Amino acid sequence: MVKSIGKLKLFSIALLLIQASYSQEIDSLYEVATWYGFRKASVNFTFDDGCVNQFAKAIPLFNEFDFNLTLFTVTDWSPSWNTLKQAADSGHEVASHTVSHPNLSQLPSGNQRTEFGNSKAIIESNIIGPRCLTIAYPYCATGIDSICDNYYIAARGCQGFIEPPTPGSFLNISSIICGSEGSVKTFNDFKTRVLSAAEMTGWCVFLIHGIDNDGGYSPLQSAELRNIIMYLSTRRIKYWVTTFLNTALYARERNALSIIETSNQDTLITLQVTDTLPDSIYHHPVTIRRPLPEEWPSADVLQQSTPVNKRIVKVDTTVYIVFDAIPDGGEVVLLKNNNAAVPEIDTMPPDDDPIVNNIINPENDDVSNQCPVSIIIHDNGLTLHKLSVIKSALTVTLYDLSGKNVFNSKIHFSNGNNSVFLPLSIARGSFYIVQIRDGRQSWSLKLYSGS
Ligand SMILES: [Zn+2]
């Protein structure tokens, strides 16, 4: 009797495995990116407990560089809903850190249900629109997974390691504690972690409480946070800096995805991109690539008749059409385009570019560390004005916001000349990061080319 039950169980497990492997079917010509945009790693900056400088310093910094962060909110601690609403409007994630910040592992199941469910309901009633779908455990202590799972698609712990592309459990995703009590205190500590994450195509979650002297736990110096954000801002091709929720959505969609080519004609290819997940939650685009058909000079991509993000990219000797599609978002159509495209080649920015020893930072009033030039951006180039004595040549490097190096030059201020004009073509309404180096130190600044 015992034996036959055992066999039956084994049989059911085998059946489930077969179903699981059949539920994901990727046509052999297609590849799904491990991370959005075929980046090497996903990096999340998560902030707990609503410490003051998260709003006064971190959010303005992330807004400045067009990055999004995650705020884990304790709903009983009188958060400023107006401020949180503004953050959500800028694309930041407002998620749960429970109602009252208890140790869930010591709580009866009924109370856990209240902590999980009520915090979600309160956040969703105050911030209309985005759903509250992730949680961070207070004291990193997990509750009962089957209860948590009713409300959230991902939960954050703090085991201190970088997760692989698919974490062991979506309900206890590791994070790394930052600041005075954590293992990440400086720019170099951050950089070491993101480099390791890229090595393993991993998922790196940073956990931050206090910033500077705001009284929060384990304060992190804002200058160190600014430095790693500057570093990542010129390496967007390599790192996907986004919210905890976006990474969780992407990882789960990628693992449940099917791509089936439904027709292949001379000038048109159609495909179905589907997953097995509820569409009301899982509608983050996934990035897919396929070799560009040999006779096609270029291609356009539509989903549900609407053009989607696409690039023509050469990797080794293969030219790919790379595009975004929303799973279950309607038929995807690839159309032959006869205008020849020059394939892009993704060159990763150097990891050890000697950036951000010093930054043009309004809080830094140490004159000896200030950038020796001011910079004005025009339609047709940059003007650099000398602010102090400059002994050696300066190297000027310009990046666009995708992290691409678009200009690099050495400049000299000849005797009696206080300004230098560098002609180059500037796209209007765009952000650039300019980096100035004098051989000893470097400064970085974000420029906007006006609308
Ligand atoms: Zn906390």
Boltz pocket constraint, residues with backbone or C-beta under 6 A from the ligand:
constraints:
  - pocket:
      binder: B
      contacts: [[A, 48], [A, 49], [A, 97], [A, 101], [A, 137], [A, 138], [A, 139]]
      max_distance: 6.0
